[in-house]
């Protein structure tokens, strides 16, 4: 055997590794430098766009505030809108002076007033009927009940015979009393030129487009622009912004930045090369001796073994095969034992022998006692909707999550074992002690890092419940149960967070007794209808968000609120009932089943109830033919406790036929007179049963029933339970009254 040949082969193999590694490191250094340059350029572009958007928004908001300040309590403006075509010219003159004051800002192109009653338009220089006014089309496109908002870009000239039209955007404000509108026009070109001047000295270009995507402003010609890297859209102004670097030389900048680290890296690679040559020369003889000794047993190898590498491969082939088989069997056994351990954690009545605990301690490489361990449960947020979406993608992500736990150094050092105990729940056995890799770190900090990593690397977020730190594996069941209990507070604590049981176990709140009062107010104001229902809903959800409640208690409260609305809707017009059954109720019930956070449920309820309210108000407005019926409704609400209240009493008081009043009431409010009266009385009775100690007889008289038997019959038919049973349910600690 040629000693020099063996030495050259060994040296060449090491040098090839060194060459490949050096090339990769140099490429990484350049890539990092290139990435940093790219990020800095993108950051500069984003900063530029944000400055432009903030500047334009600030200028327009200042103009809007100025307009509000000039018009509020302005007698001259109010006199114009309250005047008429026959009013004196002095009224128009004073109002024109107010327009002149508003135009002190250089951005303001013009201001004019439009009066509804006679269609008169007053500008800073003249008054004209709307049919002769150049901006007639825009005025007619503005609804009377308008809200302040900036219009899209359009062309307008106050004096079309003298000045050419220019691009403007407008803010429209209702006059006091809604007798007309005030239109303020801003010069778009002036506003955009100010935005462009903010970028002087920048290395980035800026394109601004309108809502249709047409470019309205650009700081650079197309030849000098690259692909935009930053996109922003302003809902307030209605414009879209795009920015990017102006013909950057990123490659050259990255090359310059790479020189410093490469000046250190290349000498280091040369030193490594010298060391490899030295070590190879010193160590190749023992390796050659090993090959020579294996060659003595050539009769055990295959006939075609022609070199030392073939000899080594053939001699160790059988041995490695046996070792791999043993390793696979041991790995499979370890997996099954880990699964059994997490299965036993979930069993309440299972006990372990001392030898079994010792076996588990060896399996997880941790002491049986005094080790300081805890159990954490990682729960995938919104697991059910994710499964209904892309089930295969979610299953692959779950497998990747469990696999990559062991690849992250800080987790591999402290997580002794893991297993999926349910579809969306991964249990972790965490070593809460200290080791050479992680140092001293608390389980809550470790789990917060895991939560943050999952949020960035996976198509879902997780909420993690952590039990108490216990002395060893025999006490792990306690920590496991506490971790499960911590997740019970997920709906109020919120998704994508770490919930530590020891921090919340003594913080559970009770719901304020006024909760049911707020719910009744919500139903009452919705039925009227009155906008105050929004304040009631905000009070209810604000209270729930402030409280730390278990999931089942929160579900009961929200189910109660949903069922109250269900009962109310049955009394309202059929069109509203169709919307409720087709959309609203199923969406509310689905949100509660799928364990969303209180904030998410609040947003959904506000949207769904708001949609119901808008349709209800529209129905009432459309069918509003007799204003007297609203007085009837108000009278019933104020005097529902009067036992004499009936259609005959309504007929005598309001001078209308009782049968016609009942028919009109049904058509207007979607509920019969009798059912509406019973609903008011039962709601009042429910409140008295919950919040007072009055007898059932006293309550029946207070809500308009002279006989308790009649009251009990109506109450049970409406609520589903008798008054006494209702009081027991709402006041469980109260001693039942004797009937």
C-alpha positions in Angstrom: 0.0 0.0 0.0 1.4 3.4 -1.0 1.7 5.6 2.1 1.8 8.8 0.1 -1.4 7.9 -1.8 -3.3 7.4 1.4 -2.0 10.6 2.8 -3.0 12.6 -0.3 -6.5 11.1 -0.3 -7.0 12.0 3.3 -5.6 15.5 2.9 -7.7 16.1 -0.3 -10.9 15.1 1.4 -10.3 17.6 4.3 -9.3 20.4 1.9 -12.5 20.0 -0.1 -14.6 20.4 3.0 -12.6 23.5 3.9 -13.1 25.0 0.5 -16.8 24.3 0.4 -17.2 25.7 4.0 -15.2 28.8 3.2 -17.2 29.5 0.1 -20.5 29.1 2.0 -19.3 31.4 4.8 -18.2 34.1 2.3 -21.5 33.8 0.5 -23.3 34.2 3.8 -21.3 37.2 4.8 -22.2 38.9 1.5 -25.8 37.8 1.7 -26.1 39.3 5.2 -24.5 42.6 4.0 -26.8 42.7 1.0 -29.8 42.0 3.1 -28.9 44.8 5.5 -28.5 47.3 2.7 -31.9 46.2 1.2 -33.6 46.5 4.6 -32.1 50.0 5.2 -33.3 51.1 1.7 -36.8 49.8 2.3 -36.9 51.3 5.8 -35.9 54.7 4.3 -38.7 54.4 1.7 -41.3 53.5 4.3 -40.2 56.4 6.6 -40.5 58.7 3.6 -44.1 57.5 2.8 -45.2 57.7 6.4 -43.9 61.3 6.7 -45.8 62.3 3.6 -49.0 60.6 4.7 -48.8 62.1 8.2 -48.0 65.5 6.7 -51.0 65.5 4.4 -53.3 64.0 7.0 -52.3 66.7 9.5 -52.8 69.5 7.1 -56.3 68.3 6.2 -57.3 67.6 9.8 -56.2 71.2 10.7 -58.4 72.5 7.8 -61.3 70.3 9.1 -60.8 71.6 12.6 -60.6 75.2 11.3 -63.9 74.7 9.4 -65.6 73.3 12.5 -64.3 76.2 14.6 -65.4 78.9 12.1 -68.9 77.5 11.6 -69.9 76.4 15.2 -72.2 79.1 16.7 -71.5 81.5 13.8 -74.5 83.8 13.7 -73.7 85.1 10.2 -73.6 81.6 8.7 -76.7 80.5 10.7 -78.6 83.6 9.4 -77.8 82.6 5.8 -79.1 79.1 6.2 -82.2 80.1 8.1 -82.9 83.0 5.6 -84.8 82.9 2.4 -84.6 84.3 -1.1 -86.3 87.4 0.1 -83.8 88.1 2.9 -81.8 91.3 2.8 -78.5 91.4 0.9 -76.8 92.1 4.2 -77.3 88.5 5.3 -75.5 87.2 2.2 -72.8 89.8 2.6 -72.0 88.8 6.2 -71.9 85.1 5.2 -69.5 85.9 2.3 -67.2 87.6 4.8 -67.1 84.4 6.8 -66.2 82.5 3.6 -63.3 85.0 3.1 -62.0 84.3 6.6 -62.0 80.6 5.9 -59.8 81.0 2.8 -56.8 82.3 4.7 -55.1 78.9 4.4 -53.1 78.6 1.2 -54.3 75.1 0.6 -58.0 76.1 0.5 -59.1 76.7 -3.1 -62.7 77.9 -2.3 -65.6 77.6 0.0 -69.3 77.9 -0.8 -72.7 77.4 1.1 -75.7 75.6 -0.4 -79.2 76.2 1.1 -81.7 73.4 0.7 -84.9 75.4 1.0 -84.5 77.5 -2.1 -81.4 75.9 -3.8 -79.3 79.0 -3.4 -75.4 78.7 -3.6 -73.3 81.4 -2.0 -69.6 81.7 -2.8 -67.0 84.2 -1.8 -67.8 86.3 -4.8 -71.4 85.8 -5.8 -74.8 84.0 -5.0 -76.5 81.9 -7.7 -79.2 79.3 -7.9 -78.0 75.7 -8.1 -79.1 75.3 -11.7 -76.6 78.0 -12.7 -73.8 76.8 -10.5 -70.8 75.0 -12.0 -70.5 72.5 -9.1 -74.2 71.4 -9.3 -73.3 67.7 -10.0 -71.2 67.4 -6.9 -73.8 69.1 -4.7 -76.5 66.7 -5.9 -74.3 63.7 -5.2 -74.0 64.7 -1.5 -76.8 63.1 0.7 -78.6 65.4 3.1 -77.6 63.3 6.2 -73.9 63.4 5.2 -70.9 62.8 7.5 -67.7 64.8 7.2 -65.4 63.0 4.8 -63.0 64.1 1.9 -64.4 63.5 -1.6 -62.4 61.9 -4.5 -60.4 64.2 -6.7 -62.3 66.3 -9.2 -62.0 69.5 -11.4 -63.6 72.7 -10.2 -63.3 76.5 -10.8 -65.1 79.1 -8.7 -64.9 81.6 -11.6 -65.0 79.4 -14.8 -64.9 82.3 -17.1 -61.7 83.7 -15.6 -59.8 80.8 -13.9 -59.3 77.4 -15.5 -60.6 74.5 -13.4 -58.1 72.8 -11.1 -58.0 69.6 -9.2 -59.6 69.7 -5.7 -60.8 67.5 -2.9 -63.8 68.6 -0.8 -65.0 68.3 2.8 -68.8 68.6 3.3 -70.3 69.8 6.6 -74.0 70.0 7.5 -75.1 73.4 8.8 -76.6 73.7 12.2 -80.2 72.4 11.9 -79.4 70.6 8.7 -80.7 73.5 6.6 -77.9 73.1 4.0 -74.3 72.2 3.5 -70.9 73.9 3.7 -68.4 72.8 1.0 -64.7 73.5 1.4 -62.4 72.7 -1.5 -58.7 72.0 -1.1 -56.1 72.5 -3.9 -54.9 69.0 -4.7 -51.8 70.1 -6.7 -50.7 72.4 -3.8 -51.2 69.6 -1.3 -49.2 67.2 -3.4 -46.4 69.6 -4.1 -46.0 70.0 -0.3 -45.8 66.2 0.0 -43.2 66.1 -2.7 -41.1 68.8 -1.1 -40.9 66.7 2.1 -38.8 64.2 0.1 -36.1 66.6 -1.0 -32.7 64.9 -0.4 -34.3 61.5 -0.3 -33.0 58.5 -2.2 -36.5 57.2 -2.7 -39.3 58.1 -5.2 -43.0 58.6 -4.4 -46.0 57.8 -6.5 -49.5 58.8 -5.3 -52.7 57.4 -7.0 -56.4 57.9 -6.4 -58.9 55.2 -5.4 -59.2 54.1 -9.1 -55.5 53.5 -9.2 -54.7 56.4 -11.6 -51.4 58.2 -10.7 -52.0 61.8 -9.5 -48.5 62.7 -8.5 -44.9 61.3 -8.9 -41.6 62.7 -7.7 -39.4 60.9 -10.3 -39.7 59.9 -14.0 -40.4 56.3 -14.8 -36.8 55.6 -16.1 -35.3 56.4 -12.7 -37.7 54.3 -10.6 -37.4 50.7 -9.5 -40.2 48.4 -8.3 -41.9 49.9 -5.2 -41.1 48.3 -1.9 -43.6 50.2 0.3 -47.3 50.5 -0.2 -49.7 52.5 2.0 -53.3 53.5 1.7 -55.0 56.4 3.6 -58.7 55.8 4.2 -59.0 59.4 5.5 -57.8 61.1 2.3 -58.7 58.2 -0.1 -55.2 58.1 -1.8 -52.7 55.2 -2.3 -49.0 55.7 -1.9 -46.1 53.7 -3.3 -42.4 54.2 -2.7 -39.0 52.6 -3.5 -35.4 53.3 -4.0 -34.2 55.4 -7.0 -31.9 53.2 -9.1 -29.9 51.9 -6.1 -26.5 50.2 -6.4 -27.2 47.6 -3.7 -24.6 45.1 -4.9 -21.8 47.6 -4.7 -22.8 48.8 -1.2 -23.0 45.2 0.0 -19.6 44.5 -1.5 -18.0 47.4 0.4 -19.7 46.3 3.7 -18.4 42.8 3.2 -14.7 43.8 3.1 -14.3 44.2 6.9 -15.5 40.7 7.9 -13.8 39.1 4.9 -10.4 40.7 5.9 -10.7 38.7 9.1 -12.3 35.5 7.6 -9.7 34.8 4.9 -6.6 34.8 7.2 -8.6 32.5 9.5 -9.3 30.1 6.6 -5.6 30.0 5.8 -4.6 29.2 9.4 -7.2 26.4 9.4 -5.6 25.1 6.2 -2.2 24.9 7.7 -3.6 23.2 10.8 -5.4 20.5 8.7 -2.1 19.7 6.8 -0.3 19.3 10.1 -3.0 17.1 11.7 -3.3 15.0 8.6 0.4 14.3 8.4 0.5 13.2 12.0 -2.6 11.0 12.1 -2.6 9.2 8.8 -0.2 6.3 9.9 -2.6 5.0 12.7 -5.5 4.9 10.2 -3.3 3.1 7.7 -2.5 0.5 10.3 -6.2 -0.1 11.0 -6.8 -0.7 7.3 -3.9 -3.1 7.1 -5.2 -5.2 10.0 -8.7 -5.3 8.5 -7.1 -6.6 5.2 -5.9 -9.7 7.1 -9.5 -10.8 7.3 -10.1 -10.3 3.6 -11.7 -13.7 3.3 -14.7 -12.4 5.2 -15.3 -9.6 2.6 -16.9 -9.6 -0.8 -14.7 -10.8 -3.7 -14.8 -7.4 -5.4 -13.3 -5.5 -2.5 -10.5 -3.6 -4.2 -9.4 -0.8 -1.9 -9.2 0.1 1.7 -12.6 1.9 1.8 -14.4 -1.1 0.4 -12.7 -3.3 3.0 -13.8 -1.0 5.9 -17.3 -0.8 4.5 -17.7 -4.6 4.1 -16.2 -5.5 7.5 -18.5 -3.1 9.5 -21.6 -3.6 7.3 -23.1 -6.4 9.4 -22.2 -4.7 12.7 -23.8 -1.4 11.7 -26.9 -3.1 10.5 -27.4 -4.8 13.8 -26.8 -1.6 15.7 -29.3 0.4 13.6 -31.9 -2.3 14.1 -31.4 -2.1 17.9 -31.5 1.7 17.8 -34.8 1.8 15.9 -36.4 -0.7 18.3 -35.2 1.4 21.3 -36.5 4.6 19.8 -39.9 3.1 19.1 -40.1 1.8 22.6 -39.2 5.2 24.0 -41.9 6.8 21.9 -44.5 4.4 23.2 -43.4 4.9 26.8 -43.6 8.7 26.5 -47.1 8.4 25.1 -48.1 6.2 28.0 -46.7 8.7 30.5 -48.8 11.5 29.0 -51.8 9.2 28.9 -51.4 8.5 32.6 -51.1 12.2 33.4 -54.7 12.6 32.2 -56.0 9.7 34.4 -57.3 10.9 37.8 -57.2 7.6 39.7 -54.0 6.0 38.4 -51.1 5.3 40.8 -47.5 4.4 39.9 -45.0 2.2 41.7 -41.6 3.5 42.7 -40.0 1.5 40.0 -42.3 2.9 37.3 -41.5 6.4 38.4 -37.8 5.6 38.3 -38.2 4.2 34.8 -39.9 7.4 33.6 -37.3 9.6 35.2 -34.6 7.7 33.3 -36.7 8.0 30.1 -36.9 11.8 30.4 -33.3 12.2 31.8 -34.4 14.0 34.9 -34.3 13.2 38.7 -37.3 11.5 40.2 -37.3 14.0 43.2 -36.0 17.5 43.7 -35.7 18.1 39.9 -38.2 21.0 39.7 -40.6 20.2 36.8 -43.8 21.7 35.5 -46.4 20.8 32.8 -47.4 23.2 30.1 -50.2 22.7 27.6 -49.9 24.4 24.2 -53.4 24.9 22.7 -53.8 26.0 19.0 -56.1 29.0 18.8 -59.2 28.7 16.7 -58.4 25.0 16.0 -61.9 24.1 14.8 -62.1 26.8 12.0 -58.6 25.9 11.0 -59.6 22.2 10.6 -62.5 23.2 8.5 -60.2 25.2 6.3 -57.1 23.4 5.1 -57.0 20.2 7.2 -53.9 18.7 5.6 -51.9 21.9 6.0 -52.9 22.0 9.7 -51.9 18.4 10.3 -48.5 19.0 8.6 -48.0 22.1 10.7 -48.7 20.1 13.9 -46.2 17.5 13.0 -43.6 20.2 12.2 -44.2 21.9 15.5 -43.6 18.8 17.6 -40.5 17.9 15.5 -38.9 21.3 15.6 -39.3 21.6 19.4 -36.3 19.4 19.8 -34.2 21.4 17.3 -34.4 24.7 19.2 -31.5 24.8 21.8 -33.5 26.7 24.5 -36.4 24.3 24.2 -34.4 21.1 23.7 -32.5 21.9 27.0 -35.7 22.2 29.1 -38.5 20.3 27.4 -38.1 16.7 28.5 -41.0 15.3 26.5 -44.1 16.2 24.6 -47.3 14.5 23.2 -50.6 15.6 21.6 -53.2 14.9 24.2 -56.1 16.2 22.0 -56.6 17.5 18.5 -55.3 21.0 19.3 -53.5 20.5 22.5 -49.8 19.6 23.0 -48.6 18.7 26.5 -45.0 19.5 27.4 -43.0 18.2 30.4 -40.7 21.1 31.3 -37.5 20.9 33.4 -37.7 24.0 35.6 -34.2 23.7 36.9 -30.8 25.0 35.5 -28.6 23.5 32.8 -25.5 24.5 30.9 -27.3 25.6 27.8 -30.3 27.6 29.0 -28.9 28.9 32.3 -31.5 29.9 34.9 -34.8 30.6 33.0 -38.4 30.4 34.3 -40.9 28.2 32.5 -43.2 31.2 31.8 -40.4 33.0 30.0 -39.5 29.9 28.1 -43.1 29.3 27.0 -43.5 33.0 26.0 -40.6 32.5 23.7 -42.2 29.4 22.3 -45.5 31.3 21.8 -43.7 34.1 19.9 -41.8 31.6 17.7 -45.0 29.7 16.8 -46.7 33.0 15.9 -43.9 33.9 13.4 -43.2 30.4 12.0 -46.7 28.7 11.7 -50.1 29.5 10.2 -51.6 29.8 13.6 -51.0 31.2 17.1 -51.1 29.3 20.4 -52.2 30.0 24.0 -50.2 28.2 26.7 -51.3 27.2 30.2 -48.6 26.5 32.8 -49.1 24.5 36.0 -47.1 25.0 39.2 -43.5 23.8 39.6 -43.4 20.5 41.5 -40.6 18.5 43.0 -40.6 15.6 40.7 -42.5 13.2 38.4 -44.9 11.8 41.0 -46.4 15.3 41.5 -46.6 16.0 37.7 -50.4 15.2 37.7 -51.0 18.2 39.9 -49.2 20.5 37.6 -51.0 19.0 34.6 -54.5 19.6 36.1 -53.4 23.2 36.9 -52.3 23.8 33.3 -55.7 22.6 32.1 -57.4 24.9 34.6 -55.4 27.9 33.4 -56.7 27.3 29.8 -60.2 27.7 31.2 -59.6 31.4 31.4 -58.5 31.7 27.8 -61.7 33.5 26.5 -61.3 36.4 28.9 -57.5 36.4 29.1 -57.3 36.3 25.3 -55.6 34.2 22.6 -51.9 34.1 21.8 -50.6 34.5 25.4 -49.2 32.5 28.3 -51.5 31.9 31.3 -49.7 30.9 34.5 -52.0 29.1 36.9 -50.2 30.4 40.0 -50.9 34.0 38.9 -54.6 33.6 38.2 -55.8 31.0 40.7 -56.9 33.7 43.3 -57.9 36.4 40.8 -61.2 35.0 39.5 -63.9 37.6 39.5 -67.7 37.4 39.8 -70.0 39.1 37.4 -71.6 42.3 38.7 -75.3 41.9 39.6 -76.0 44.8 37.3 -75.1 42.7 34.3 -78.7 41.5 34.0 -80.0 45.0 34.3 -77.7 46.1 31.5 -79.0 43.2 29.4 -82.6 44.3 30.0 -81.7 47.9 29.1 -80.1 46.7 25.9 -83.2 44.7 24.9 -85.4 47.7 25.9 -83.5 50.3 23.9 -83.3 48.0 20.9 -87.1 47.5 20.9 -87.8 51.3 21.0 -85.6 51.6 18.9 -83.0 53.9 20.5 -79.3 54.3 19.7 -78.6 53.9 23.5 -78.4 50.1 22.9 -74.8 50.6 21.7 -73.8 52.1 25.1 -75.6 49.1 26.8 -73.6 46.6 24.7 -70.3 48.5 25.4 -71.0 48.4 29.1 -71.7 44.6 29.0 -68.6 43.6 27.1 -66.4 46.2 28.8 -67.5 44.5 32.1 -66.7 41.0 30.8 -63.3 42.1 29.5 -62.4 43.5 32.8 -63.3 40.2 34.6 -61.3 37.0 34.8 -63.9 34.4 34.2 -63.9 30.7 33.4 -64.9 29.6 29.9 -68.2 27.9 30.9 -69.4 30.8 33.0 -68.7 33.3 30.2 -70.5 31.0 27.7 -73.6 30.9 30.0 -73.7 34.7 30.2 -73.3 35.2 26.5 -75.9 32.4 25.8 -78.3 34.3 28.1 -77.8 37.5 26.1 -78.3 35.7 22.8 -81.5 34.0 24.0 -82.9 37.3 25.2 -82.4 38.7 21.7 -84.0 35.6 20.2 -87.1 36.2 22.3 -87.2 39.9 21.3 -86.8 39.1 17.6 -89.9 36.9 17.7 -91.9 40.0 18.6 -90.5 42.1 15.7 -91.4 42.2 11.9 -91.0 39.0 9.8 -88.2 40.5 7.7 -86.1 41.0 10.9 -86.9 37.4 12.0 -85.6 36.1 8.6 -82.3 38.0 9.0 -82.0 36.7 12.6 -82.5 33.0 11.7 -80.5 33.1 8.5 -77.4 35.0 9.7 -77.3 36.5 13.1 -78.2 33.6 15.4 -76.0 31.0 13.7 -73.0 33.4 13.7 -73.4 34.1 17.4 -73.8 30.5 18.3 -70.8 29.5 16.1 -68.6 32.1 17.8 -69.4 30.7 21.3 -68.8 27.1 20.1 -65.4 27.9 18.6 -63.9 29.5 21.7 -63.1 33.0 20.4 -61.7 35.7 22.7 -64.1 38.1 24.3 -62.8 40.9 22.1 -63.5 38.9 19.0 -67.0 37.9 20.2 -67.7 41.6 21.1 -66.8 42.7 17.6 -69.0 40.1 16.0 -72.0 40.9 18.3 -71.6 44.7 17.6 -71.7 44.0 13.9 -74.6 41.5 13.9 -76.8 43.5 16.3 -75.9 46.7 14.4 -77.1 45.1 11.2 -80.4 44.0 12.8 -80.9 47.5 14.3 -80.3 49.3 11.0 -82.9 47.1 9.2 -85.4 47.4 12.1 -85.1 51.2 12.1 -85.5 51.2 8.3 -88.7 49.2 8.6 -90.1 51.5 11.2 -89.1 54.6 9.2 -90.7 53.2 6.0 -93.9 52.2 7.7 -94.2 55.4 9.8 -97.6 56.6 8.7 -99.2 57.8 11.9 -97.1 59.6 14.6 -99.8 59.0 17.2 -98.9 55.4 17.4 -95.5 56.3 18.8 -97.3 58.3 21.6 -99.4 55.2 22.3 -96.2 53.1 22.5 -94.6 55.6 24.9 -97.8 55.7 27.0 -97.8 51.9 27.3 -94.1 51.8 28.4 -94.8 54.5 31.1 -98.0 53.0 32.4 -97.7 49.2 31.9 -98.1 48.7 35.7 -101.7 50.0 35.6 -104.0 47.0 35.8 -106.7 49.0 34.0 -104.5 49.5 30.9 -106.3 48.0 27.9 -107.3 48.8 24.3 -110.4 50.6 25.6 -108.3 52.9 27.8 -106.0 53.6 24.8 -109.0 54.3 22.6 -110.5 56.8 25.2 -107.2 58.6 25.8 -106.1 59.0 22.2 -109.5 59.3 20.5 -109.1 56.4 18.1 -110.9 53.1 17.6 -109.4 50.3 19.7 -109.4 47.7 16.9 -107.7 50.2 14.6 -105.1 51.1 17.2 -104.3 47.4 17.7 -104.0 46.9 13.9 -101.8 50.0 13.5 -99.6 49.0 16.5 -99.0 45.5 15.0 -98.2 47.0 11.5 -95.9 49.6 13.0 -93.9 47.6 15.6 -94.4 44.0 14.4 -95.9 42.9 17.7 -99.5 42.8 19.0 -100.6 45.3 21.7 -101.2 42.5 24.2 -97.9 40.8 23.6 -96.0 44.1 23.9 -97.7 44.9 27.2 -97.0 41.4 28.6 -93.4 41.6 27.5 -92.9 44.9 29.5 -94.6 43.4 32.6 -92.6 40.2 32.5 -89.3 42.0 32.1 -90.1 44.2 35.1 -91.1 41.1 37.1 -87.9 39.3 36.2 -85.9 42.3 37.6 -87.9 42.4 40.8 -87.5 38.6 41.3 -83.7 38.8 40.9 -83.0 42.0 42.8 -85.6 42.2 45.6 -87.1 40.1 48.4 -90.7 41.1 47.6 -93.3 38.4 47.6 -94.7 37.1 44.4 -98.1 38.6 45.2 -96.5 42.1 45.7 -94.6 41.8 42.5 -97.7 40.8 40.5 -99.5 43.9 41.8 -96.5 46.1 40.9 -96.5 44.9 37.3 -100.2 45.3 36.7 -101.8 42.0 37.8 -104.3 42.1 40.6 -104.2 38.3 41.1 -101.0 36.3 41.6 -102.5 33.3 39.9 -103.0 35.3 36.6 -99.5 36.7 36.9 -98.0 33.2 37.5 -99.8 31.8 34.5 -98.6 34.6 32.1 -95.1 34.5 33.5 -94.6 30.7 33.0 -96.1 30.9 29.5 -93.6 33.7 28.6 -90.4 32.6 30.4 -90.9 28.9 30.6 -90.7 28.5 34.4 -92.8 29.8 37.3 -91.9 33.0 39.1 -90.7 31.0 42.2 -88.5 28.7 40.1 -87.1 31.7 38.2 -86.1 33.3 41.6 -84.4 30.1 42.7 -82.4 30.0 39.5 -81.4 33.7 39.7 -80.8 33.7 43.5 -79.4 30.2 44.3 -78.3 31.2 47.8 -81.8 32.5 48.8 -84.0 30.3 51.1 -87.1 29.3 49.0 -90.2 31.3 50.2 -93.2 29.4 51.4 -96.1 29.7 49.0 
